[in-house]
Amino acid sequence: QVQLAESGGALVQPGGSLRLSCALSGFTLDYYDVGWFRQAPGKEREGVACIGGSNGGTNYANSVKGRFTISRANARNTVYLQMNSLKPEDTAVYYCARTYYTCSAYGLNTHYYVNWGQGTQVTVSE
């Protein structure tokens, strides 16, 4: 059974850092690309970053470039999202998802992603 489980969300002050984890089961990261997405209250779900499971190629939303870094640990079947210089507008529920397509080509369009996790809450506030 394919499952994705996010963890690491928390309340953090502006300018702070967090690392989110996405533990994968039921499939091997070596053969699939994985993305991180977020959804703030009242807003549509948006792509944050994605990574190629085999080649490690990455793609980022403009809003997080230079602040967030996606990485993978294939031996652990886990994808990470390191978030630095956090802003209040980064507050959202963060999800990871698997795609059958190539991150580098199809990017962060939610239409191409399946098998979503349950999400983890990130709140950036004083």
N, C-alpha and C positions, 0 to 999 in steps of 0.2 A: 504494500500500500504506500503510495507516494504521500509524504508529509513534509511540510516545512514549518519550523518552529523558531520564531523570533524571540530574542531576549536582549536585555541590556538597557531598555528604556528607563528613564528616570526624570526627576525634576532637577534642572541645572540652571545656574545663573547665566545671564548673557556673557559671552566671551569664554564660556567653559567648554569642556570636551566630553564626549561620550563615545563608547564603542558598542555598536550593535552586532549581534551574532545571529546567523541564520543556519540552524542545524538541519541538514537534509537527510531524509531516509526514504527507502524504496526506489531510489535511483542513484546513479553514480555521477558526481559532479564532472568527471572527466569528459562526459558526453553531452552535457547540456549547459547552456548559458543561464545565468540567474540575475535578476534585477531587484533593486530596492525601489520602493514607491512610498508615497506618503499621502495622507488625506487629513486635511484640517477641517474643523467643524464648518459646515455650510459650503464647502468647496469640493470640487471634483478631485478624484485621485490623480496624482501626477507622478511621473517618473523622476527618480533622483539619480540613480547610477546603475549600470549593469556591467557584467564581466563575463568573458568567455571562459567556459569551464575547461576547455582544452588548451587554448592559446593565451589566456589571460588578458586579451584585449579588452579595453574599457571604454565606456561612454558615459558622459556626465551631463546633467542639466546645467544650463548656464548659471542658474541661481546658486549652485553649490560648488562650482569649479574653483579650485584653489583652497577650499575649506574642507571638503569631504574627500575621503579616499576609500574606494572599494578594493577588497583583496579577497583571496581565497586560500584555503588550506585543503587541498584535495585529499590528503591522507586522512584528514578529519571529516571530510565531506561537509565542510562548513564555509560559508561566505560571511565576510565582515564588512561593516561600514564604520570607518573612523570619522567622527564628526568633530571638527575644531571650530573655534571662533563662532560658536552658536549664537543665533539671533532669535528674538521672540517670534519672528515669522517662520522659524523652523519648527515651531510647535505643531505637532500632528501625531497621528497614529502611523507608525512605519511598518510596512509589509515587505516581505520578500516573495518572489514568485519565479517559477521556472518557465522557460520558453523553448519551443521546438525550433525557433529561428535563431539567426545569428545576431547577437547584440550589436556588433559593429555595423551591420547592415540595416537592421530594423529598429535599433535604438530602444527608446523608452515608451513606445506606444503600447498602452495597456491591452489593446486588442490582441496582441500577439503573445500574451502571457497567460499561463494556466497554472493550476495547482498552487493557490495562494495560501500563505500562512494566516494565523489569527491576528497578527499585529502586536506591536509593543508601543506604549505611549511614551512620547518624548515631549516634555514641557520645559520651555525656556522662559524663565521669569525670575524677577527679583524676589 
